[in-house]
Amino acid sequence: MDKERDQIEAQYKWDLKTIYKNKEAFLEEFNCVQKRVEAFKETDFLNNADSLYHTLKEFFDIDMYLDKMWSYTSQKHDEDIANNENQTYKEKVINLYNKFSENTAFLMPKILEFGEDKIKAYLKENENLKKEYAFVLEDLFREKPHTLSLAEEKLMSSLNKAFSDTNKIASMLTDSEMDFGFIKDENGKEVKLTDTNYMIYISSKDRRVRKEAFETLYNGYQKFNNTLALALASHVDKMVALSKVRKYSSARASALFDDNIDEKVYDNLIDTISKNLEPLYDYYKLKKEILNLDEMHMYDIYVDIADDINNTYTYAEAKDLVLKALSVLGDDYVHNLNKAFDERWIDVYPNKGKRNGAYSGGSYLTKPFLLLNFLGEYHDISTLAHELGHSMHTYYSKENNPYQYSSYRIFVAEVASQVNELLLNDYMFKHSQTKKEKINILNQILELFKASIFRQTMFAEFEKIIFDKNEQGEIITAEVLNKEYYKLVQKYYGDNVVIDESIKYEWSRIPHFYYNFYVYKYSTGLAAAAYIVKNILSGKEKALENYLEFLKTGGRMYPLEELKIAGVDLTKPEVIEGAMTMFQDYLNDLKELLK
């Protein structure tokens, strides 16, 4: 049973008093910021360059303090989600954020209306405006061709809630109302199958259990096939319509616009992976042999090839392993990494009422705090390394940029975390004492690549296909979705796996298809990380220096340009091919161990 929070030693809890000493200090700053929000009114701020500069400075300064208060209240809430007082403070900040959005809604449309040429003239007049906000304004004017009139924007804003309903309908159906029935577990005990516990049973060492789980789950999805197809088709209709309203060439172009990503990056990923599927086919062949199966079915692919290792680790051991694994990133990185432990950025153990899972949070004016629920398994060490990657990226970004450029974009968000995870796995593989442990680590690495690159690319290709069909005038039906998804599964799993017919319904349980061309970022993120790690470990000239410089860029340039600093060019096949080579190398290591 989880401990009460006050039973956990202070050294294992994040130190939120570095943000506010107490609730009174928080409320004092809240009231101050609230007055500034209320005072932010529409004025003739475009009369001259100085006025524009001071208005932007006040806008971002208020936003910075709102972010600080959000960090504090959300993290206090996550310490104990049942604490009503913490929830109340969190809601206060949300309401103030909403008020701030309302009061500043005029700002960006007015600047766009004023005109890019006049703004460029202001940038020449005011050196501080140019130094601090040139990229902000450049990025804003990039959106002008896709920005509607003020009245139209207000109308679109009022329709936002209605536009989000397709996702909510699908989620409500799959999360709450679908009943899959019961299966028998390894001990013959009848258990209720849900989408949540499905992964437990589909990865069971008992083949009867995983086959029963597979068939039972997809029988459930088959019953709602038409309804879920209608929900996804409606989502596609909506995104295509919105992209046309905003004058984008396609829904995909619209989705990639915020990160300024060329569509050829998306196509390069799919094309390069499609040409390099042989290592994945080889992996399934090896897995089939290890599991001693006459035929490998879709319900066999999630079984670990490694024997269970019941190693447990103390938090001190986890810290030591992570520091050793990441020492290749240099003295400066390790020096700053130690701050996470010494300055109590990390909330380590579960406690009664604490939020599940793990994340890296914080704000520009706080430490980049981490939430963990450390239980001592290897997965927990990997999670620690992963989240520290996010926190160190945040640390370097905010230490080297003003607030408006301190937040890196989602497109690059998983690169630093995956670099850390790959370095940990590589270190553990090289330093494991037994063959069994080495096989276990290799299993984890290969499964990471399978899930984050191959599978997510398959999802990305599915999204591209169904949106292309819609934009070409084809009606998206359940039959179309089932057929296209099944063909992709055949392509990505190859001849060494029997493609059971029920897998054609799998698309309907993937919530990411409602996230608008998001999944490809998982693939590009891990591929970029693999490329960076390979260069660092091989001692390539300036590889480490360039990676650390990438961590410092924050949001002061577009993601593809940031990655080029680290030597990563995602418009070309080499980076994706490099990840495939790393996958093949680890697969070869596994084959050698199994001889």
C-alpha positions in Angstrom: 0.0 0.0 0.0 1.3 3.5 -0.9 2.6 5.6 2.0 1.0 8.9 3.1 3.0 11.8 1.5 4.3 13.0 4.9 5.9 9.6 5.5 8.3 10.0 2.6 11.6 11.6 3.3 12.1 15.2 2.0 15.1 14.2 -0.2 12.8 12.1 -2.3 10.2 14.8 -2.9 10.5 17.8 -5.2 11.0 21.1 -3.5 8.2 23.3 -4.6 9.0 25.8 -2.0 11.6 27.1 -4.4 8.6 28.4 -6.4 6.5 29.8 -3.5 7.4 29.4 0.2 3.7 28.9 1.0 0.2 29.4 -0.3 0.2 33.0 0.9 3.2 33.9 -1.3 1.4 32.2 -4.2 -1.8 34.2 -3.6 0.1 37.5 -3.3 1.7 36.9 -6.7 -1.6 35.7 -8.2 -3.4 38.9 -7.1 -0.6 41.0 -8.7 -0.7 39.1 -12.0 -4.5 39.3 -12.0 -4.3 43.1 -11.8 -1.9 43.1 -14.8 -4.2 40.8 -16.8 -7.2 43.1 -16.1 -5.2 46.1 -17.1 -4.1 44.7 -20.4 -6.5 46.5 -22.7 -6.7 47.2 -26.4 -4.8 50.5 -27.1 -3.0 52.2 -30.0 0.0 50.0 -29.3 1.1 50.2 -33.0 1.6 53.9 -33.0 5.3 53.5 -32.9 8.1 50.9 -32.5 8.6 51.6 -28.8 4.9 51.1 -28.0 4.9 47.7 -29.9 8.0 46.6 -28.0 6.6 47.5 -24.5 3.2 45.8 -25.3 4.9 42.6 -26.5 7.2 42.7 -23.4 4.2 43.0 -21.1 2.3 40.2 -22.9 5.1 37.7 -22.6 6.0 38.8 -19.1 2.4 38.1 -17.9 2.4 34.8 -19.7 5.7 33.9 -18.0 4.2 34.4 -14.5 1.0 32.6 -15.5 3.2 29.7 -16.6 5.0 29.8 -13.2 1.7 29.7 -11.3 0.4 26.9 -13.5 3.6 24.8 -12.8 3.2 25.3 -9.1 -0.6 24.6 -8.8 -0.6 21.6 -11.2 2.4 20.0 -9.5 0.8 20.6 -6.0 -2.3 19.0 -7.4 -0.4 16.0 -8.7 1.1 15.3 -5.2 -2.5 14.4 -4.2 -5.2 14.6 -6.8 -7.9 14.2 -4.2 -6.9 17.4 -2.4 -9.7 19.9 -3.1 -7.7 22.9 -2.0 -5.0 22.2 -4.6 -7.6 21.6 -7.2 -9.2 25.0 -6.4 -5.9 26.8 -6.8 -5.3 25.1 -10.1 -8.7 26.1 -11.3 -8.0 29.7 -10.3 -4.9 29.8 -12.6 -6.9 28.2 -15.5 -9.6 30.8 -15.1 -6.9 33.6 -15.1 -5.3 32.1 -18.2 -8.7 32.2 -20.0 -9.2 35.8 -18.9 -5.7 36.6 -20.2 -6.6 35.0 -23.6 -9.8 37.0 -23.9 -8.1 40.3 -23.0 -5.2 39.8 -25.4 -7.2 38.3 -28.3 -6.9 41.5 -30.3 -3.1 41.6 -30.2 -1.9 39.2 -33.0 -4.8 40.0 -35.4 -4.0 43.7 -35.0 -0.3 43.2 -35.8 -1.2 41.1 -38.9 -3.7 43.8 -40.0 -1.0 46.5 -39.5 1.2 44.8 -42.2 4.5 43.1 -42.4 6.3 46.0 -44.2 5.4 48.4 -41.4 6.5 45.9 -38.8 9.9 45.4 -40.6 10.4 49.2 -40.5 9.7 49.1 -36.7 12.3 46.4 -36.3 14.9 48.6 -37.9 13.9 51.5 -35.6 14.1 49.6 -32.3 17.0 47.4 -31.7 15.4 45.7 -28.6 12.3 44.9 -30.6 14.5 43.3 -33.3 16.7 41.4 -30.8 13.8 40.1 -28.7 10.9 39.7 -30.9 12.0 39.4 -34.6 11.4 35.7 -34.8 8.1 35.9 -32.9 6.9 38.4 -35.5 8.3 36.5 -38.4 6.5 33.4 -37.3 3.3 35.3 -36.9 3.4 36.7 -40.4 4.0 33.3 -41.8 0.5 32.5 -40.6 -1.1 35.5 -42.4 -2.1 33.7 -45.6 -4.1 31.2 -43.4 -5.6 33.8 -41.0 -9.2 34.8 -41.4 -10.8 38.2 -40.7 -11.4 39.0 -37.0 -15.1 38.3 -37.4 -14.4 34.9 -39.1 -11.8 34.0 -36.4 -14.3 34.7 -33.7 -16.8 32.4 -35.5 -14.2 29.7 -35.8 -13.3 30.0 -32.2 -16.9 29.7 -31.2 -17.1 26.4 -33.1 -14.0 24.9 -31.5 -16.0 22.8 -29.1 -18.2 21.3 -31.8 -15.2 20.5 -33.9 -13.7 18.3 -31.1 -16.7 16.1 -30.6 -15.7 13.2 -33.0 -12.8 12.4 -30.8 -14.9 12.6 -27.7 -17.5 10.3 -29.1 -15.0 7.7 -30.1 -13.3 7.9 -26.7 -16.5 7.6 -24.8 -17.5 4.5 -26.8 -14.1 2.7 -26.5 -13.3 3.8 -22.9 -16.7 3.6 -21.2 -19.4 1.8 -23.2 -17.7 -1.2 -25.0 -17.9 -4.4 -23.1 -15.5 -7.1 -24.3 -16.6 -9.8 -21.9 -14.3 -12.2 -20.0 -11.3 -14.4 -20.7 -9.4 -16.9 -18.6 -6.0 -16.0 -17.3 -2.9 -18.2 -16.9 -4.4 -19.8 -13.8 -7.8 -20.5 -15.4 -9.4 -17.7 -13.5 -12.1 -15.7 -15.3 -11.1 -12.0 -15.7 -12.9 -9.1 -17.4 -11.0 -7.9 -20.5 -10.7 -4.2 -21.0 -8.7 -2.0 -23.4 -6.5 -1.0 -20.4 -5.5 -4.5 -19.3 -5.3 -6.0 -22.8 -1.5 -5.5 -23.0 -1.1 -7.7 -19.9 -2.8 -10.6 -21.6 -1.6 -10.1 -25.2 2.0 -10.3 -23.9 1.4 -13.4 -21.7 3.8 -16.3 -22.0 0.7 -18.6 -22.2 -0.3 -18.7 -25.9 -3.9 -19.7 -25.1 -4.3 -16.5 -23.0 -3.0 -14.1 -25.6 -4.9 -15.7 -28.4 -8.1 -15.5 -26.4 -7.4 -11.9 -25.5 -6.8 -11.0 -29.1 -9.9 -12.7 -30.4 -12.1 -11.4 -27.6 -10.9 -7.8 -28.0 -11.3 -7.6 -31.7 -14.7 -9.3 -31.6 -15.8 -6.4 -29.5 -14.4 -3.8 -32.0 -16.0 -5.6 -34.9 -19.4 -5.0 -33.3 -18.9 -1.3 -33.4 -16.9 -1.2 -36.7 -19.4 1.0 -38.5 -19.9 3.5 -35.7 -16.1 3.9 -35.1 -15.6 4.3 -38.9 -18.2 7.0 -39.0 -16.4 8.8 -36.1 -13.0 8.7 -37.8 -14.4 9.6 -41.2 -16.2 12.6 -39.7 -12.9 13.7 -38.1 -11.2 13.4 -41.5 -14.0 15.4 -43.1 -13.7 18.1 -40.5 -9.9 18.4 -40.8 -10.0 18.5 -44.6 -12.8 21.2 -44.5 -10.9 23.3 -42.0 -7.7 23.1 -44.1 -9.6 24.4 -47.1 -11.2 27.2 -45.1 -7.7 28.4 -44.1 -6.3 28.0 -47.6 -3.9 25.1 -47.0 -3.0 22.8 -49.9 -4.1 19.8 -47.8 -5.0 18.7 -44.3 -1.5 17.3 -43.8 0.1 20.6 -44.9 -2.1 22.3 -42.3 -1.1 19.9 -39.5 2.6 20.3 -40.3 2.5 24.1 -40.7 3.0 25.1 -37.0 6.3 23.3 -36.9 7.2 24.6 -40.4 7.8 21.0 -41.5 8.1 20.3 -45.2 5.8 17.5 -46.3 8.8 15.7 -47.9 10.0 15.0 -44.3 6.8 12.9 -43.8 7.2 11.3 -47.2 10.9 10.6 -46.7 10.1 8.8 -43.4 7.5 6.5 -45.1 9.6 5.9 -48.2 12.8 5.1 -46.3 11.2 2.8 -43.8 9.3 1.0 -46.7 12.6 0.3 -48.3 14.2 -1.0 -45.1 11.6 -3.4 -43.7 13.9 -6.5 -44.1 15.5 -6.1 -40.6 12.0 -6.1 -39.1 11.0 -9.2 -41.0 14.2 -10.8 -39.8 13.4 -9.9 -36.3 10.0 -11.6 -36.5 11.6 -14.6 -38.0 14.1 -14.8 -35.1 11.3 -14.2 -32.6 9.3 -17.1 -34.1 12.3 -19.4 -33.7 13.0 -18.3 -30.1 9.4 -18.8 -29.2 9.5 -22.2 -30.9 6.3 -21.5 -33.0 5.2 -23.3 -36.2 3.4 -20.1 -37.1 3.7 -16.7 -35.7 0.3 -14.9 -35.4 -0.5 -11.3 -34.6 -1.2 -12.4 -31.0 2.4 -13.6 -30.7 4.2 -10.4 -31.5 4.1 -8.8 -28.1 5.6 -11.7 -26.1 9.1 -10.9 -24.7 11.8 -13.2 -26.1 13.8 -12.7 -22.9 13.3 -14.7 -19.8 11.9 -12.8 -16.8 14.6 -11.2 -14.8 13.5 -10.2 -11.3 16.3 -7.7 -10.7 15.2 -4.8 -8.5 17.1 -1.6 -8.0 17.3 1.0 -5.2 16.8 4.6 -6.2 20.5 5.2 -5.3 21.5 2.4 -7.8 19.2 3.9 -10.4 20.8 7.3 -10.0 24.3 5.8 -10.2 23.5 3.9 -13.4 21.9 6.9 -15.1 24.9 9.1 -14.2 27.3 6.6 -15.5 25.4 6.0 -18.7 25.1 9.7 -19.5 28.7 10.5 -18.6 29.5 10.3 -22.3 27.6 13.6 -22.7 30.4 15.4 -21.0 31.3 17.2 -17.7 29.0 20.2 -18.2 26.0 18.0 -18.9 26.7 15.7 -15.9 27.4 18.8 -13.7 23.9 20.2 -14.5 22.4 16.7 -14.4 23.5 16.4 -10.7 21.4 19.5 -9.9 18.3 17.4 -10.6 19.2 15.2 -7.6 20.9 17.8 -5.4 18.3 20.6 -5.8 15.4 18.2 -5.5 13.8 18.5 -8.9 12.5 14.9 -8.6 9.4 13.5 -6.9 10.5 9.9 -6.6 8.1 7.5 -4.9 4.4 6.9 -5.2 2.3 8.1 -2.3 -1.4 7.9 -1.5 -3.3 10.1 -3.9 -0.3 10.9 -6.2 -0.8 11.1 -9.9 0.2 7.9 -11.8 2.9 7.8 -14.5 5.8 10.1 -15.0 6.5 13.5 -16.7 8.9 16.4 -16.8 7.4 19.7 -16.0 8.3 23.1 -14.6 8.4 26.5 -16.2 10.9 29.3 -17.2 10.9 30.7 -13.6 11.1 27.3 -11.8 13.3 24.2 -11.9 12.4 21.6 -14.6 10.7 19.3 -12.1 10.1 15.6 -12.7 7.4 13.4 -11.4 8.1 9.6 -11.0 6.5 6.6 -9.4 9.7 4.7 -8.8 9.2 1.0 -7.8 12.7 -0.4 -8.5 12.2 -2.1 -11.8 14.5 -1.6 -14.8 11.6 0.2 -16.5 11.8 2.8 -13.7 15.5 3.4 -14.4 14.7 3.9 -18.1 11.9 6.3 -17.2 14.3 8.3 -15.0 16.8 8.6 -17.8 14.0 9.5 -20.3 12.4 12.2 -18.1 15.8 13.6 -17.2 16.4 14.0 -21.0 13.3 16.2 -21.1 14.3 18.2 -18.0 17.9 18.8 -19.2 16.6 19.9 -22.6 14.3 22.3 -20.7 17.2 23.4 -18.5 19.5 24.2 -21.4 16.7 25.9 -23.3 15.7 28.3 -20.6 19.2 29.0 -19.5 20.2 30.2 -23.0 17.1 32.0 -24.2 14.6 34.7 -23.1 11.2 33.4 -22.1 9.6 33.8 -25.6 12.2 31.5 -27.1 12.7 29.1 -24.2 10.1 26.4 -25.1 11.2 23.9 -27.7 8.5 22.5 -30.1 6.8 19.2 -29.8 8.5 18.0 -33.0 11.9 17.8 -31.2 10.5 17.1 -27.7 11.3 13.4 -27.7 14.8 13.7 -29.1 16.7 14.4 -25.9 14.6 11.9 -23.9 15.3 9.2 -26.5 19.0 10.0 -26.6 19.2 9.4 -22.8 17.2 6.2 -23.1 19.4 4.8 -25.9 22.5 5.7 -24.0 21.2 3.9 -20.9 20.3 0.8 -22.8 23.7 0.8 -24.6 25.5 1.2 -21.3 23.5 -1.5 -19.6 24.1 -3.9 -22.5 27.8 -3.3 -22.5 28.1 -3.7 -18.7 25.6 -6.5 -18.0 27.3 -9.4 -16.3 25.2 -12.3 -17.7 24.0 -13.5 -21.1 20.4 -13.4 -19.8 20.7 -9.7 -18.8 22.2 -8.8 -22.2 19.3 -10.6 -24.0 16.8 -8.7 -21.8 18.3 -5.3 -22.7 18.5 -6.2 -26.4 14.9 -7.2 -26.3 13.9 -3.8 -24.8 15.9 -1.9 -27.4 14.5 -3.9 -30.4 11.0 -3.5 -29.1 11.5 0.3 -28.6 12.5 0.5 -32.3 9.6 -1.7 -33.4 7.1 0.3 -31.5 8.4 3.9 -32.0 9.7 3.7 -35.6 8.2 0.9 -37.5 4.7 0.8 -36.0 4.3 4.6 -35.8 5.4 4.9 -39.4 2.8 2.4 -40.3 0.2 4.6 -38.5 1.6 7.6 -40.3 1.2 5.9 -43.7 -2.4 4.9 -42.8 -3.3 8.5 -41.9 -1.8 9.7 -45.2 -3.8 7.1 -47.2 -7.2 7.9 -45.7 -6.7 11.7 -45.9 -5.6 11.4 -49.5 -8.6 9.3 -50.4 -10.9 11.9 -48.8 -9.3 14.8 -50.6 -9.6 12.9 -53.9 -13.4 12.6 -53.3 -13.6 9.0 -52.0 -16.1 8.2 -49.3 -14.3 6.8 -46.2 -16.3 3.7 -45.0 -15.6 0.9 -42.5 -14.8 -1.3 -45.5 -12.2 1.2 -46.8 -10.5 1.6 -43.4 -10.4 -2.1 -42.7 -9.0 -2.9 -46.2 -6.3 -0.2 -46.2 -5.2 -1.0 -42.6 -5.0 -4.8 -43.3 -2.9 -4.1 -46.4 -0.5 -2.0 -44.3 -0.2 -4.7 -41.6 0.7 -7.2 -44.3 3.4 -4.8 -45.6 5.0 -4.0 -42.3 4.9 -7.5 -40.7 5.9 -9.6 -43.8 5.7 -13.3 -44.6 7.0 -14.5 -41.2 3.8 -13.5 -39.4 0.3 -14.8 -40.1 -1.9 -11.7 -40.5 -5.0 -12.7 -38.7 -8.1 -11.1 -40.3 -9.3 -9.5 -37.0 -6.3 -7.2 -37.0 -8.0 -5.1 -39.7 -10.1 -3.6 -36.9 -7.0 -2.4 -35.0 -7.2 1.1 -36.4 -10.3 1.7 -34.4 -8.5 1.5 -31.1 -5.7 3.9 -31.9 -6.6 7.3 -30.5 -3.7 9.0 -32.2 -5.6 9.0 -35.5 -7.6 11.9 -34.0 -4.4 13.9 -33.3 -3.9 15.1 -36.9 -0.7 13.7 -38.3 1.1 13.5 -35.0 2.4 10.0 -34.9 5.2 10.5 -37.4 7.0 12.6 -34.7 7.6 9.5 -32.6 9.4 7.9 -35.5 11.5 11.0 -36.5 12.3 11.7 -32.9 13.7 8.2 -32.2 15.5 8.1 -35.6 17.1 11.5 -34.9 18.1 10.4 -31.4 19.7 7.2 -32.8 21.7 9.2 -35.3 22.9 11.5 -32.6 23.9 8.7 -30.2 25.7 6.8 -32.9 27.8 9.9 -33.8 28.6 10.6 -30.1 29.5 7.0 -29.2 31.7 6.7 -32.4 33.6 9.9 -31.4 32.6 11.8 -34.5 34.2 15.2 -34.5 32.0 17.9 -32.8 29.1 15.4 -32.4 28.8 16.1 -28.7 29.4 19.8 -29.0 26.7 20.1 -31.7 24.2 18.1 -29.6 24.7 20.3 -26.6 24.2 23.3 -28.8 21.0 21.8 -30.1 19.7 21.5 -26.5 20.4 25.2 -26.0 18.4 26.5 -29.0 14.9 26.3 -27.3 12.4 27.8 -29.7 14.4 30.5 -31.4 14.3 28.7 -34.7 12.2 26.1 -36.5 12.7 22.4 -35.5 14.3 21.2 -38.7 16.9 24.0 -38.4 17.5 23.1 -34.8 18.1 19.5 -35.6 20.6 20.4 -38.3 22.8 22.0 -35.6 23.0 18.4 -34.2 23.9 17.1 -37.6 20.4 15.7 -38.3 18.8 16.4 -41.7 15.4 14.8 -41.8 14.7 15.8 -45.3 17.2 13.1 -46.4 17.1 9.3 -46.0 20.5 9.0 -44.1 19.1 9.7 -40.7 16.2 7.1 -41.0 18.7 4.7 -42.6 21.0 5.2 -39.7 18.3 4.1 -37.3 17.7 1.0 -39.4 21.4 0.2 -39.3 21.4 0.5 -35.5 18.4 -1.8 -35.3 20.2 -4.3 -37.5 23.3 -4.1 -35.4 21.4 -4.8 -32.2 19.6 -7.7 -33.9 23.0 -9.1 -34.9 24.2 -8.8 -31.3 21.1 -10.8 -30.3 21.7 -13.5 -32.8 25.3 -13.9 -31.6 24.2 -14.3 -28.0 21.7 -16.9 -29.0 24.1 -19.1 -30.9 
